[in-house]
Amino acid sequence: MWKSLRAGVFAAPRSSVILASGRRPAYCRRKDKEVIMKITAPATALLILIAAGAAVKADPVTLSTYLRDPSWTERFDTMFGNSAKPDWVQGATESEAVAVTLNGQPYEVLLACKKHDCGNHQLAVLFDKDAMYGLHFETTDNSPEEELIWLNIGGGPESIDGKTILYAAITGSLFNHPELFTFPAEE
């Protein structure tokens, strides 16, 4: 375990700094069964930058991220057509967006589910800059029946491959194997 003794100087257990040849490096000296390593200022700065980079992580892109954009929200609401939008969508549990390919074009898939009841109430959204399709999934605990409400599905590539992608999002297959969802499949 490393511990800091003073700025730029770290101590490690004696056994942790040994070269492949079995010898200690010249820049190490023994002090009370610990090896003192002097780390130069650039190396210290690099360690600080790496630690800071690991601590600062961008927020995940989820359904609520897109719903902050009024034009995207309008498209989202239009996708439901005559179907009722689930009331649990606001404040839902969400997954990060997953990139897929449909008809040779890049799309993103979002998944949201009702808090504390994800297995029974889910919504998957497949979209790009021009089109948006969805699958509203409803069931009850231990029921063999599923209600699938396809949203904005027409007769284009979304009618087969799009449905495959949306259902795969509901089952979790898309999130476990995103690289397999490139349609049409590469030859």
PyMOL commands that set and color helices and strands:
alter all, ss='L'
color gray80, all
select helices_A, chain A and resi 14-16+41-55+63-67+70-79+87-89+157-159+161-171+173-176+178-180
alter helices_A, ss='H'
color red, helices_A
select strands_A, chain A and resi 3-6+9-13+28-31+34-38+93-94+98-102+105-113+121-127+132-138+147-151
alter strands_A, ss='S'
color yellow, strands_A
deselect
rebuild
show_as cartoon
